[in-house]
Amino acid sequence: MKNKLIISAVIFSFLLSASLLSWNEKKQSDENVGKNWWSLYFVEPKSDVFDFVIENHSDKNNFEWTILSDKEKIKEGAFEIKKGEKGRINFSLSSDKKITIQVISGNEKKEIYKNF
């Protein structure tokens, strides 16, 4: 009788631990739960395509972007991206200069660039 009780307790403890670990891992892997970040990246970083993406996982929704060619402003814009969504900016440009993309949201600024 004691052996069955011990085995049952061990199996129950294992199942409970496994389910709690699984739940915790799922919660931590969700990009939007308890996290506050956003990123900026090129769609095709190794090509001469300038399309870029703003991926939002923060509480901020308003983003302003500026495209510069050797510190000269070429294009700018602003749009809203809700938490958990991505915003893609498509544009083409023929330039052999350094192209910089700056994005500002609140007091946070990020930039990426390509050299030609």
N, C-alpha and C positions, 0 to 999 in steps of 0.2 A: 504494500500500500504506500509506504514512504517513497519507494523508488518511482512510482507513477506520479506522485505529487511533485517530487523534485524535477522529474523530466518535464512535466506539464509547466512548472514554474519557469524552467529554463527556456522552453519553447515560447511561452508567452512573453518573457523578457526579451528574447531575440526578435520576435515579431514586432513588439512595441518599439524597440530601439531602431529596427530597420525602417519602420514607417515614419518615426520622428526624424531620422536622418534624411530620408527621402523628401519629406515635406520641407525641411530646412534647406536642402540643396536646391529644390525647385524655387523656393522663395529667393534665395541668393542669386540664382541665375537669371531672374527676371530683371531686365535692364531698367524698368521703371519703378520698381518697388524700393522705396527708401534711398533712392539715388538721385543725384542732381548734377547732370553733366550734358554737354552737347559737343559735337565734333564737326569738323570741316575737312573735306577731302575731295580730291579729284576723282571723277568717274573712271578715267583711264590715265593713271599717273605717268606711264611711260610713253604715251603718244603725244602728238601735238594738238590734241583735243583739249579745250579749256573748260568743258562742262564740269561743274562741281556740285557737291551735295552737302547740305547741312542736316545733320541727324540730331534730333532734339529728344533728350531724356531729362530735361530740366523743367523747372516751374516757369521759366521765361518762355514767352511765345513770340516776341517781336525780335526780328533780326534785320539789321541793316548791312548791306554788302557794298563793297567798292572794288572795282577792278582798276589796277594801275599798270602802266607800262613805263618802266624807268621813272617811277615817282610822279608820273603824269596821269591824272585821272581820265579814264576812258569811259567808264560806265558805272552807274550806281543804282541801287534799288533797295527796296525794303519789302518784307512780307511776313506773314504770320505762319508759324509752324507749331502745331499743338504737340503736347508731350506724347512721345511714342511714334511720331511721324517723321518723315524725311521730306525735305524740299530740294528739288533739283533745279539748277540754273543752267540753261543751255545757251551758249553763245559761241560764235566763231570769230576768229581774228587771225590775220596773217601778220606776224611780227617776228623779228629776229632779236628782240630785246627781252629783258627779264619781265615777266608778267607776274604781278602780285595780286592776290585776292585777300581782302581784309573783311572780316565779319565781326560786327559788334552786337552784343546783346546785353543790355544793362550796362554794367561797368566792366564786363569781360570782353576781351578782344582776342581774336585768333587770326592768323594769316598763313597762307600757303603760297608757294611760288614755283614757277618753272623758268629755267634758263634755256636760251636757244643760242 
